[in-house]
Amino acid sequence: MDKLSALIFDVDGTLADTERDGHRVAFNRAFGEAGLDWFWDEGRYGDLLRVTGGKERIRLYVSEDWPDLLEAADIDERIRALHAAKTRHYLSLLETGAIPLRPGVRRLLLEARAAGLRLAIATTTTPDNVTTLLRTTLGEDGVAWFEVIAAGDIVPAKKPASDIFDVALLGLGLPPTACLALEDSENGLRAALGAGVPTVVTTNGYTRGQDFTGAIAVLDGFGEPGAPVAVQAGTAPGSGYVDVESLVAWHRAAQSSR
């Protein structure tokens, strides 16, 4: 039985609630800057989250709302330009400190580091988005907390494909059974399980109600002392919030059930 050696975190929706008041806002600013009358309200954006990746999300929107645009010879270039502008606006939002970590995340990261657990990231968002979030929330050395940052277009297929987790595992040099993934969405869960990594899910407003079959536990967040989590599936953490002890226990249970 492999002991727990590393934690692999998703970013958007897991480390921070970036989607509604971060990425969505940045997309809308990019659309306005480009002279487009497109606007993604919270409901429409939630629907578009069924695909991962910003460029993929723009393409899905165009295919459903402006299908004739897909015939334009420069559509790929236009999508790339819109996404680049969106990233610029998103990074500006991060620099203002407008997007904090989810409650309990910083505490858990500190506990994990103190316990000798290795940290990694597996995400479909761009590398700049990841490193800027880590720097603005954890401090200048925040990026260095993570041994591996697998992000963006370094793989041909994004979540729910397992490719990005395969890259993270390769970087860590560990078997999937020695790791635990922390995700927030069904697509993320499928990607982690596809790579053989046992997974704990912490939901958010956009992902609550998705199918999390196969997760070790499904919770409404990480929680804090005095602010326990609500458990949607699986065993509750003994302390009432997600800590290293509960992660080790969930990982051990997953190993025993294999």
PyRosetta script that sets phi, psi and omega in degrees:
from pyrosetta import init, pose_from_sequence

init()
pose = pose_from_sequence("MDKLSALIFDVDGTLADTERDGHRVAFNRAFGEAGLDWFWDEGRYGDLLRVTGGKERIRLYVSEDWPDLLEAADIDERIRALHAAKTRHYLSLLETGAIPLRPGVRRLLLEARAAGLRLAIATTTTPDNVTTLLRTTLGEDGVAWFEVIAAGDIVPAKKPASDIFDVALLGLGLPPTACLALEDSENGLRAALGAGVPTVVTTNGYTRGQDFTGAIAVLDGFGEPGAPVAVQAGTAPGSGYVDVESLVAWHRAAQSSR")
pose.set_psi(1, 125.1)
pose.set_omega(1, 178.5)
pose.set_phi(2, -75.4)
pose.set_psi(2, 135.8)
pose.set_omega(2, 173.8)
pose.set_phi(3, -82.6)
pose.set_psi(3, 159.5)
pose.set_omega(3, 179.1)
pose.set_phi(4, -70.3)
pose.set_psi(4, 121.2)
pose.set_omega(4, -177.8)
pose.set_phi(5, -116.0)
pose.set_psi(5, -26.8)
pose.set_omega(5, -174.2)
pose.set_phi(6, -148.7)
pose.set_psi(6, 150.4)
pose.set_omega(6, 174.3)
pose.set_phi(7, -112.7)
pose.set_psi(7, 132.8)
pose.set_omega(7, 179.0)
pose.set_phi(8, -115.6)
pose.set_psi(8, 114.1)
pose.set_omega(8, -174.9)
pose.set_phi(9, -100.6)
pose.set_psi(9, 137.2)
pose.set_omega(9, 160.4)
pose.set_phi(10, -73.4)
pose.set_psi(10, 168.4)
pose.set_omega(10, -178.7)
pose.set_phi(11, -110.7)
pose.set_psi(11, -70.9)
pose.set_omega(11, -174.0)
pose.set_phi(12, -67.5)
pose.set_psi(12, 117.3)
pose.set_omega(12, -179.1)
pose.set_phi(13, 91.2)
pose.set_psi(13, -16.9)
pose.set_omega(13, -179.8)
pose.set_phi(14, -105.6)
pose.set_psi(14, -64.8)
pose.set_omega(14, 176.5)
pose.set_phi(15, -69.0)
pose.set_psi(15, -37.1)
pose.set_omega(15, -178.4)
pose.set_phi(16, -148.3)
pose.set_psi(16, 151.6)
pose.set_omega(16, 175.0)
pose.set_phi(17, -81.4)
pose.set_psi(17, 77.9)
pose.set_omega(17, -172.4)
pose.set_phi(18, -88.8)
pose.set_psi(18, -17.3)
pose.set_omega(18, -166.4)
pose.set_phi(19, -72.4)
pose.set_psi(19, -59.9)
pose.set_omega(19, -171.7)
pose.set_phi(20, -64.1)
pose.set_psi(20, -51.0)
pose.set_omega(20, -173.4)
pose.set_phi(21, -102.3)
pose.set_psi(21, 8.4)
pose.set_omega(21, 178.2)
pose.set_phi(22, -121.1)
pose.set_psi(22, -81.1)
pose.set_omega(22, -177.2)
pose.set_phi(23, -60.7)
pose.set_psi(23, -43.7)
pose.set_omega(23, -178.7)
pose.set_phi(24, -60.0)
pose.set_psi(24, -46.3)
pose.set_omega(24, 178.9)
pose.set_phi(25, -61.4)
pose.set_psi(25, -43.0)
pose.set_omega(25, -179.1)
pose.set_phi(26, -65.2)
pose.set_psi(26, -39.8)
pose.set_omega(26, 176.0)
pose.set_phi(27, -59.1)
pose.set_psi(27, -48.2)
pose.set_omega(27, -177.3)
pose.set_phi(28, -63.3)
pose.set_psi(28, -36.0)
pose.set_omega(28, 176.8)
pose.set_phi(29, -66.3)
pose.set_psi(29, -39.1)
pose.set_omega(29, 178.6)
pose.set_phi(30, -65.7)
pose.set_psi(30, -40.1)
pose.set_omega(30, 178.9)
pose.set_phi(31, -62.8)
pose.set_psi(31, -46.1)
pose.set_omega(31, 179.2)
pose.set_phi(32, -62.1)
pose.set_psi(32, -40.6)
pose.set_omega(32, 179.3)
pose.set_phi(33, -62.0)
pose.set_psi(33, -33.3)
pose.set_omega(33, -179.1)
pose.set_phi(34, -84.6)
pose.set_psi(34, 1.5)
pose.set_omega(34, 179.3)
pose.set_phi(35, 79.5)
pose.set_psi(35, 17.9)
pose.set_omega(35, 179.3)
pose.set_phi(36, -93.5)
pose.set_psi(36, 146.4)
pose.set_omega(36, 177.6)
pose.set_phi(37, -94.6)
pose.set_psi(37, 22.3)
pose.set_omega(37, 177.6)
pose.set_phi(38, -73.9)
pose.set_psi(38, 143.5)
pose.set_omega(38, 174.6)
pose.set_phi(39, -148.9)
pose.set_psi(39, 125.9)
pose.set_omega(39, 178.1)
pose.set_phi(40, -101.0)
pose.set_psi(40, 107.5)
pose.set_omega(40, 174.2)
pose.set_phi(41, -78.1)
pose.set_psi(41, 177.9)
pose.set_omega(41, -173.7)
pose.set_phi(42, -61.6)
pose.set_psi(42, -38.5)
pose.set_omega(42, -179.5)
pose.set_phi(43, -68.5)
pose.set_psi(43, -45.4)
pose.set_omega(43, -179.4)
pose.set_phi(44, -64.5)
pose.set_psi(44, -41.2)
pose.set_omega(44, 179.5)
pose.set_phi(45, -63.9)
pose.set_psi(45, -40.5)
pose.set_omega(45, 177.3)
pose.set_phi(46, -58.8)
pose.set_psi(46, -38.1)
pose.set_omega(46, 177.5)
pose.set_phi(47, -65.6)
pose.set_psi(47, -40.2)
pose.set_omega(47, -179.1)
pose.set_phi(48, -70.3)
pose.set_psi(48, -18.1)
pose.set_omega(48, 179.3)
pose.set_phi(49, -68.6)
pose.set_psi(49, -2.8)
pose.set_omega(49, 176.9)
pose.set_phi(50, -67.7)
pose.set_psi(50, -14.7)
pose.set_omega(50, 171.7)
pose.set_phi(51, -114.1)
pose.set_psi(51, 149.8)
pose.set_omega(51, 179.4)
pose.set_phi(52, -99.8)
pose.set_psi(52, 148.8)
pose.set_omega(52, 179.6)
pose.set_phi(53, 97.6)
pose.set_psi(53, 132.1)
pose.set_omega(53, -177.1)
pose.set_phi(54, -65.9)
pose.set_psi(54, -44.1)
pose.set_omega(54, 179.4)
pose.set_phi(55, -64.6)
pose.set_psi(55, -39.1)
pose.set_omega(55, 178.5)
pose.set_phi(56, -64.2)
pose.set_psi(56, -35.6)
pose.set_omega(56, -179.7)
pose.set_phi(57, -68.7)
pose.set_psi(57, -41.6)
pose.set_omega(57, 176.8)
pose.set_phi(58, -62.4)
pose.set_psi(58, -44.3)
pose.set_omega(58, -178.9)
pose.set_phi(59, -62.6)
pose.set_psi(59, -40.2)
pose.set_omega(59, 178.1)
pose.set_phi(60, -62.0)
pose.set_psi(60, -44.8)
pose.set_omega(60, 179.4)
pose.set_phi(61, -60.2)
pose.set_psi(61, -46.6)
pose.set_omega(61, 179.5)
pose.set_phi(62, -61.0)
pose.set_psi(62, -42.4)
pose.set_omega(62, -177.7)
pose.set_phi(63, -64.4)
pose.set_psi(63, -29.7)
pose.set_omega(63, -176.9)
pose.set_phi(64, -93.5)
pose.set_psi(64, -32.4)
pose.set_omega(64, -173.7)
pose.set_phi(65, -110.3)
pose.set_psi(65, -25.9)
pose.set_omega(65, -179.4)
pose.set_phi(66, -137.9)
pose.set_psi(66, 58.7)
pose.set_omega(66, -171.8)
pose.set_phi(67, -59.4)
pose.set_psi(67, -29.1)
pose.set_omega(67, -179.3)
pose.set_phi(68, -64.3)
pose.set_psi(68, -26.8)
pose.set_omega(68, -179.3)
pose.set_phi(69, -65.5)
pose.set_psi(69, -25.0)
pose.set_omega(69, -179.5)
pose.set_phi(70, -64.6)
pose.set_psi(70, -18.3)
pose.set_omega(70, 179.9)
pose.set_phi(71, -83.2)
pose.set_psi(71, -9.9)
pose.set_omega(71, -178.6)
pose.set_phi(72, -66.3)
pose.set_psi(72, 138.7)
pose.set_omega(72, -176.3)
pose.set_phi(73, -63.6)
pose.set_psi(73, -28.6)
pose.set_omega(73, -176.3)
pose.set_phi(74, -103.2)
pose.set_psi(74, 21.3)
pose.set_omega(74, -174.2)
pose.set_phi(75, -62.2)
pose.set_psi(75, -39.0)
pose.set_omega(75, 179.9)
pose.set_phi(76, -63.3)
pose.set_psi(76, -42.2)
pose.set_omega(76, 179.0)
pose.set_phi(77, -64.9)
pose.set_psi(77, -40.5)
pose.set_omega(77, -179.5)
pose.set_phi(78, -66.2)
pose.set_psi(78, -39.3)
pose.set_omega(78, 177.9)
pose.set_phi(79, -65.2)
pose.set_psi(79, -43.1)
pose.set_omega(79, 178.4)
pose.set_phi(80, -61.8)
pose.set_psi(80, -40.9)
pose.set_omega(80, -179.3)
pose.set_phi(81, -66.4)
pose.set_psi(81, -42.6)
pose.set_omega(81, 177.8)
pose.set_phi(82, -62.2)
pose.set_psi(82, -41.4)
pose.set_omega(82, -179.0)
pose.set_phi(83, -68.1)
pose.set_psi(83, -38.0)
pose.set_omega(83, 177.4)
pose.set_phi(84, -62.7)
pose.set_psi(84, -41.8)
pose.set_omega(84, 178.0)
pose.set_phi(85, -65.5)
pose.set_psi(85, -41.4)
pose.set_omega(85, 177.5)
pose.set_phi(86, -59.6)
pose.set_psi(86, -43.1)
pose.set_omega(86, 179.1)
pose.set_phi(87, -61.6)
pose.set_psi(87, -40.8)
pose.set_omega(87, 178.3)
pose.set_phi(88, -61.0)
pose.set_psi(88, -44.7)
pose.set_omega(88, 179.0)
pose.set_phi(89, -67.3)
pose.set_psi(89, -37.2)
pose.set_omega(89, -180.0)
pose.set_phi(90, -66.2)
pose.set_psi(90, -42.7)
pose.set_omega(90, 178.5)
pose.set_phi(91, -63.0)
pose.set_psi(91, -35.5)
pose.set_omega(91, 177.0)
pose.set_phi(92, -64.3)
pose.set_psi(92, -39.6)
pose.set_omega(92, 176.8)
pose.set_phi(93, -63.1)
pose.set_psi(93, -43.0)
pose.set_omega(93, 179.0)
pose.set_phi(94, -60.8)
pose.set_psi(94, -40.6)
pose.set_omega(94, -177.0)
pose.set_phi(95, -64.7)
pose.set_psi(95, -23.2)
pose.set_omega(95, 178.5)
pose.set_phi(96, -81.1)
pose.set_psi(96, -7.9)
pose.set_omega(96, -176.6)
pose.set_phi(97, 78.0)
pose.set_psi(97, 17.8)
pose.set_omega(97, -175.9)
pose.set_phi(98, -74.7)
pose.set_psi(98, -13.9)
pose.set_omega(98, -176.2)
pose.set_phi(99, -122.1)
pose.set_psi(99, 97.5)
pose.set_omega(99, -179.6)
pose.set_phi(100, -84.3)
pose.set_psi(100, 167.9)
pose.set_omega(100, 170.8)
pose.set_phi(101, -67.7)
pose.set_psi(101, 155.0)
pose.set_omega(101, 175.0)
pose.set_phi(102, -65.9)
pose.set_psi(102, 150.7)
pose.set_omega(102, 178.0)
pose.set_phi(103, -54.2)
pose.set_psi(103, 131.9)
pose.set_omega(103, 177.5)
pose.set_phi(104, 94.0)
pose.set_psi(104, -15.0)
pose.set_omega(104, -175.1)
pose.set_phi(105, -69.3)
pose.set_psi(105, -50.3)
pose.set_omega(105, -179.1)
pose.set_phi(106, -59.9)
pose.set_psi(106, -44.6)
pose.set_omega(106, 178.6)
pose.set_phi(107, -57.7)
pose.set_psi(107, -46.4)
pose.set_omega(107, -177.9)
pose.set_phi(108, -64.5)
pose.set_psi(108, -41.5)
pose.set_omega(108, 179.0)
pose.set_phi(109, -61.4)
pose.set_psi(109, -42.6)
pose.set_omega(109, 179.2)
pose.set_phi(110, -64.6)
pose.set_psi(110, -42.2)
pose.set_omega(110, 178.4)
pose.set_phi(111, -63.0)
pose.set_psi(111, -42.8)
pose.set_omega(111, -178.7)
pose.set_phi(112, -63.5)
pose.set_psi(112, -43.4)
pose.set_omega(112, 178.8)
pose.set_phi(113, -63.7)
pose.set_psi(113, -41.5)
pose.set_omega(113, 179.4)
pose.set_phi(114, -64.9)
pose.set_psi(114, -30.0)
pose.set_omega(114, -179.7)
pose.set_phi(115, -84.8)
pose.set_psi(115, -2.6)
pose.set_omega(115, 178.5)
pose.set_phi(116, 84.5)
pose.set_psi(116, 13.3)
pose.set_omega(116, 176.8)
pose.set_phi(117, -78.3)
pose.set_psi(117, 138.1)
pose.set_omega(117, 177.2)
pose.set_phi(118, -82.1)
pose.set_psi(118, 147.9)
pose.set_omega(118, -176.4)
pose.set_phi(119, -118.2)
pose.set_psi(119, 141.3)
pose.set_omega(119, 177.7)
pose.set_phi(120, -145.2)
pose.set_psi(120, 165.2)
pose.set_omega(120, 177.9)
pose.set_phi(121, -127.8)
pose.set_psi(121, 139.2)
pose.set_omega(121, 173.7)
pose.set_phi(122, -134.2)
pose.set_psi(122, 108.0)
pose.set_omega(122, -173.2)
pose.set_phi(123, -146.5)
pose.set_psi(123, 158.3)
pose.set_omega(123, 176.9)
pose.set_phi(124, -93.7)
pose.set_psi(124, -8.6)
pose.set_omega(124, 179.8)
pose.set_phi(125, -74.1)
pose.set_psi(125, 164.3)
pose.set_omega(125, -174.2)
pose.set_phi(126, -72.1)
pose.set_psi(126, 152.1)
pose.set_omega(126, -179.7)
pose.set_phi(127, -55.6)
pose.set_psi(127, -40.5)
pose.set_omega(127, 179.4)
pose.set_phi(128, -61.2)
pose.set_psi(128, -38.0)
pose.set_omega(128, 177.8)
pose.set_phi(129, -61.4)
pose.set_psi(129, -41.5)
pose.set_omega(129, -178.2)
pose.set_phi(130, -66.9)
pose.set_psi(130, -53.0)
pose.set_omega(130, -173.7)
pose.set_phi(131, -66.8)
pose.set_psi(131, -34.0)
pose.set_omega(131, 178.0)
pose.set_phi(132, -69.4)
pose.set_psi(132, -40.7)
pose.set_omega(132, 175.8)
pose.set_phi(133, -59.9)
pose.set_psi(133, -46.1)
pose.set_omega(133, -179.0)
pose.set_phi(134, -63.6)
pose.set_psi(134, -41.3)
pose.set_omega(134, -178.8)
pose.set_phi(135, -68.1)
pose.set_psi(135, -41.3)
pose.set_omega(135, -175.5)
pose.set_phi(136, -78.3)
pose.set_psi(136, -16.6)
pose.set_omega(136, -179.5)
pose.set_phi(137, -107.9)
pose.set_psi(137, -31.4)
pose.set_omega(137, -176.7)
pose.set_phi(138, -107.0)
pose.set_psi(138, -13.3)
pose.set_omega(138, -177.0)
pose.set_phi(139, 106.7)
pose.set_psi(139, 174.9)
pose.set_omega(139, -174.2)
pose.set_phi(140, -59.8)
pose.set_psi(140, -27.9)
pose.set_omega(140, -179.9)
pose.set_phi(141, -94.9)
pose.set_psi(141, 8.7)
pose.set_omega(141, -175.8)
pose.set_phi(142, -60.2)
pose.set_psi(142, -38.0)
pose.set_omega(142, -179.5)
pose.set_phi(143, -62.0)
pose.set_psi(143, -36.8)
pose.set_omega(143, -177.3)
pose.set_phi(144, -69.5)
pose.set_psi(144, -12.8)
pose.set_omega(144, 176.5)
pose.set_phi(145, -65.1)
pose.set_psi(145, -24.8)
pose.set_omega(145, -173.5)
pose.set_phi(146, -104.9)
pose.set_psi(146, 121.0)
pose.set_omega(146, -177.3)
pose.set_phi(147, -69.8)
pose.set_psi(147, -34.8)
pose.set_omega(147, -179.1)
pose.set_phi(148, -132.3)
pose.set_psi(148, 131.5)
pose.set_omega(148, 172.3)
pose.set_phi(149, -123.1)
pose.set_psi(149, 99.1)
pose.set_omega(149, 177.6)
pose.set_phi(150, -96.0)
pose.set_psi(150, 113.5)
pose.set_omega(150, -170.8)
pose.set_phi(151, -148.6)
pose.set_psi(151, 153.8)
pose.set_omega(151, 168.7)
pose.set_phi(152, 74.0)
pose.set_psi(152, -142.8)
pose.set_omega(152, -171.2)
pose.set_phi(153, -91.1)
pose.set_psi(153, 25.8)
pose.set_omega(153, 179.9)
pose.set_phi(154, -76.4)
pose.set_psi(154, -8.4)
pose.set_omega(154, 176.6)
pose.set_phi(155, -122.9)
pose.set_psi(155, 150.9)
pose.set_omega(155, -177.4)
pose.set_phi(156, -71.3)
pose.set_psi(156, -30.0)
pose.set_omega(156, -176.7)
pose.set_phi(157, -123.4)
pose.set_psi(157, 129.0)
pose.set_omega(157, -178.5)
pose.set_phi(158, -90.9)
pose.set_psi(158, 171.2)
pose.set_omega(158, 179.1)
pose.set_phi(159, -51.7)
pose.set_psi(159, 137.9)
pose.set_omega(159, 18.4)
pose.set_phi(160, -84.7)
pose.set_psi(160, 4.8)
pose.set_omega(160, 171.6)
pose.set_phi(161, -62.9)
pose.set_psi(161, 151.5)
pose.set_omega(161, -175.2)
pose.set_phi(162, -86.6)
pose.set_psi(162, 0.6)
pose.set_omega(162, -170.1)
pose.set_phi(163, -52.1)
pose.set_psi(163, -45.9)
pose.set_omega(163, -174.9)
pose.set_phi(164, -67.3)
pose.set_psi(164, -31.6)
pose.set_omega(164, 175.2)
pose.set_phi(165, -71.7)
pose.set_psi(165, -35.3)
pose.set_omega(165, 176.4)
pose.set_phi(166, -60.7)
pose.set_psi(166, -39.8)
pose.set_omega(166, 177.7)
pose.set_phi(167, -65.5)
pose.set_psi(167, -43.7)
pose.set_omega(167, 179.7)
pose.set_phi(168, -62.5)
pose.set_psi(168, -42.8)
pose.set_omega(168, 179.3)
pose.set_phi(169, -64.5)
pose.set_psi(169, -40.0)
pose.set_omega(169, 177.9)
pose.set_phi(170, -62.1)
pose.set_psi(170, -42.2)
pose.set_omega(170, 179.2)
pose.set_phi(171, -65.0)
pose.set_psi(171, -37.1)
pose.set_omega(171, 178.9)
pose.set_phi(172, -75.9)
pose.set_psi(172, -25.6)
pose.set_omega(172, -175.9)
pose.set_phi(173, 68.9)
pose.set_psi(173, 32.8)
pose.set_omega(173, -177.3)
pose.set_phi(174, -123.4)
pose.set_psi(174, 152.2)
pose.set_omega(174, 171.8)
pose.set_phi(175, -74.0)
pose.set_psi(175, 155.0)
pose.set_omega(175, -178.9)
pose.set_phi(176, -59.7)
pose.set_psi(176, -29.3)
pose.set_omega(176, -178.2)
pose.set_phi(177, -72.6)
pose.set_psi(177, -9.3)
pose.set_omega(177, 175.9)
pose.set_phi(178, -95.4)
pose.set_psi(178, 4.8)
pose.set_omega(178, -176.0)
pose.set_phi(179, -123.0)
pose.set_psi(179, 165.4)
pose.set_omega(179, 174.0)
pose.set_phi(180, -135.5)
pose.set_psi(180, 130.6)
pose.set_omega(180, 178.5)
pose.set_phi(181, -97.6)
pose.set_psi(181, 145.5)
pose.set_omega(181, 173.7)
pose.set_phi(182, -121.1)
pose.set_psi(182, 115.8)
pose.set_omega(182, -173.3)
pose.set_phi(183, -130.6)
pose.set_psi(183, 170.1)
pose.set_omega(183, 179.0)
pose.set_phi(184, -125.1)
pose.set_psi(184, -10.6)
pose.set_omega(184, -171.9)
pose.set_phi(185, -129.7)
pose.set_psi(185, 163.3)
pose.set_omega(185, 176.8)
pose.set_phi(186, -62.9)
pose.set_psi(186, -43.0)
pose.set_omega(186, 178.7)
pose.set_phi(187, -60.1)
pose.set_psi(187, -41.7)
pose.set_omega(187, 178.7)
pose.set_phi(188, -65.7)
pose.set_psi(188, -41.8)
pose.set_omega(188, 178.0)
pose.set_phi(189, -61.1)
pose.set_psi(189, -45.7)
pose.set_omega(189, -179.2)
pose.set_phi(190, -61.0)
pose.set_psi(190, -39.9)
pose.set_omega(190, 179.9)
pose.set_phi(191, -63.7)
pose.set_psi(191, -46.3)
pose.set_omega(191, -178.8)
pose.set_phi(192, -65.0)
pose.set_psi(192, -46.3)
pose.set_omega(192, -179.6)
pose.set_phi(193, -64.9)
pose.set_psi(193, -34.0)
pose.set_omega(193, 177.2)
pose.set_phi(194, -62.6)
pose.set_psi(194, -28.6)
pose.set_omega(194, 177.1)
pose.set_phi(195, -90.0)
pose.set_psi(195, -0.8)
pose.set_omega(195, 178.3)
pose.set_phi(196, 85.3)
pose.set_psi(196, 15.0)
pose.set_omega(196, -177.1)
pose.set_phi(197, -95.8)
pose.set_psi(197, 119.7)
pose.set_omega(197, 175.3)
pose.set_phi(198, -60.3)
pose.set_psi(198, 146.7)
pose.set_omega(198, -166.2)
pose.set_phi(199, -137.2)
pose.set_psi(199, 137.2)
pose.set_omega(199, 170.0)
pose.set_phi(200, -107.5)
pose.set_psi(200, 135.0)
pose.set_omega(200, -178.1)
pose.set_phi(201, -110.5)
pose.set_psi(201, 130.9)
pose.set_omega(201, 170.9)
pose.set_phi(202, -117.3)
pose.set_psi(202, 109.1)
pose.set_omega(202, -171.9)
pose.set_phi(203, -77.3)
pose.set_psi(203, 167.9)
pose.set_omega(203, 172.1)
pose.set_phi(204, -138.9)
pose.set_psi(204, -175.6)
pose.set_omega(204, -175.6)
pose.set_phi(205, -59.2)
pose.set_psi(205, -30.1)
pose.set_omega(205, -179.9)
pose.set_phi(206, -83.3)
pose.set_psi(206, -26.1)
pose.set_omega(206, -172.6)
pose.set_phi(207, -107.4)
pose.set_psi(207, -11.7)
pose.set_omega(207, 179.1)
pose.set_phi(208, -57.2)
pose.set_psi(208, 129.8)
pose.set_omega(208, -180.0)
pose.set_phi(209, 98.2)
pose.set_psi(209, -6.1)
pose.set_omega(209, 175.4)
pose.set_phi(210, -72.8)
pose.set_psi(210, 170.6)
pose.set_omega(210, -178.5)
pose.set_phi(211, -85.6)
pose.set_psi(211, 111.8)
pose.set_omega(211, -178.9)
pose.set_phi(212, -113.4)
pose.set_psi(212, 32.5)
pose.set_omega(212, 176.2)
pose.set_phi(213, -58.0)
pose.set_psi(213, 129.4)
pose.set_omega(213, 179.2)
pose.set_phi(214, 103.3)
pose.set_psi(214, -13.1)
pose.set_omega(214, 177.5)
pose.set_phi(215, -72.9)
pose.set_psi(215, 147.4)
pose.set_omega(215, 177.0)
pose.set_phi(216, -67.4)
pose.set_psi(216, -42.0)
pose.set_omega(216, 179.1)
pose.set_phi(217, -151.7)
pose.set_psi(217, 149.0)
pose.set_omega(217, 176.3)
pose.set_phi(218, -127.2)
pose.set_psi(218, 121.1)
pose.set_omega(218, -174.5)
pose.set_phi(219, -127.6)
pose.set_psi(219, 165.0)
pose.set_omega(219, 179.4)
pose.set_phi(220, -90.0)
pose.set_psi(220, 6.4)
pose.set_omega(220, 179.3)
pose.set_phi(221, 166.5)
pose.set_psi(221, -167.6)
pose.set_omega(221, 178.7)
pose.set_phi(222, -93.9)
pose.set_psi(222, -28.2)
pose.set_omega(222, 179.3)
pose.set_phi(223, 74.8)
pose.set_psi(223, 170.7)
pose.set_omega(223, 178.3)
pose.set_phi(224, -146.6)
pose.set_psi(224, 161.9)
pose.set_omega(224, 172.5)
pose.set_phi(225, -54.6)
pose.set_psi(225, 126.5)
pose.set_omega(225, -177.3)
pose.set_phi(226, 87.1)
pose.set_psi(226, -6.9)
pose.set_omega(226, 178.8)
pose.set_phi(227, -136.5)
pose.set_psi(227, 74.8)
pose.set_omega(227, -174.6)
pose.set_phi(228, -67.2)
pose.set_psi(228, 157.4)
pose.set_omega(228, 177.8)
pose.set_phi(229, -83.8)
pose.set_psi(229, 157.5)
pose.set_omega(229, 169.6)
pose.set_phi(230, -96.7)
pose.set_psi(230, 131.2)
pose.set_omega(230, -176.3)
pose.set_phi(231, -97.2)
pose.set_psi(231, 122.6)
pose.set_omega(231, -179.9)
pose.set_phi(232, -95.5)
pose.set_psi(232, -25.5)
pose.set_omega(232, 177.2)
pose.set_phi(233, -162.1)
pose.set_psi(233, 149.8)
pose.set_omega(233, 178.3)
pose.set_phi(234, 87.7)
pose.set_psi(234, -172.5)
pose.set_omega(234, -176.4)
pose.set_phi(235, -85.8)
pose.set_psi(235, 137.6)
pose.set_omega(235, 179.4)
pose.set_phi(236, -72.0)
pose.set_psi(236, 146.7)
pose.set_omega(236, 174.9)
pose.set_phi(237, -65.8)
pose.set_psi(237, 139.5)
pose.set_omega(237, -176.0)
pose.set_phi(238, -59.3)
pose.set_psi(238, -33.7)
pose.set_omega(238, -178.1)
pose.set_phi(239, -83.8)
pose.set_psi(239, -10.5)
pose.set_omega(239, -176.2)
pose.set_phi(240, 94.2)
pose.set_psi(240, -11.0)
pose.set_omega(240, 178.2)
pose.set_phi(241, -141.0)
pose.set_psi(241, 163.8)
pose.set_omega(241, -177.0)
pose.set_phi(242, -76.2)
pose.set_psi(242, 118.1)
pose.set_omega(242, 175.8)
pose.set_phi(243, -134.4)
pose.set_psi(243, 178.6)
pose.set_omega(243, -177.4)
pose.set_phi(244, -61.9)
pose.set_psi(244, -39.5)
pose.set_omega(244, 179.9)
pose.set_phi(245, -59.2)
pose.set_psi(245, -42.8)
pose.set_omega(245, 179.9)
pose.set_phi(246, -69.7)
pose.set_psi(246, -36.6)
pose.set_omega(246, 177.5)
pose.set_phi(247, -63.4)
pose.set_psi(247, -41.9)
pose.set_omega(247, 178.2)
pose.set_phi(248, -63.2)
pose.set_psi(248, -42.1)
pose.set_omega(248, -179.6)
pose.set_phi(249, -65.2)
pose.set_psi(249, -43.5)
pose.set_omega(249, 178.3)
pose.set_phi(250, -64.1)
pose.set_psi(250, -40.4)
pose.set_omega(250, 179.9)
pose.set_phi(251, -65.0)
pose.set_psi(251, -42.2)
pose.set_omega(251, 178.5)
pose.set_phi(252, -62.1)
pose.set_psi(252, -42.2)
pose.set_omega(252, 178.2)
pose.set_phi(253, -63.0)
pose.set_psi(253, -39.5)
pose.set_omega(253, 178.4)
pose.set_phi(254, -65.1)
pose.set_psi(254, -38.5)
pose.set_omega(254, 178.5)
pose.set_phi(255, -66.2)
pose.set_psi(255, -40.3)
pose.set_omega(255, -178.6)
pose.set_phi(256, -66.3)
pose.set_psi(256, -27.9)
pose.set_omega(256, -176.1)
pose.set_phi(257, -88.2)
pose.set_psi(257, -4.0)
pose.set_omega(257, -178.2)
pose.set_phi(258, -73.3)
pose.dump_pdb("model.pdb")
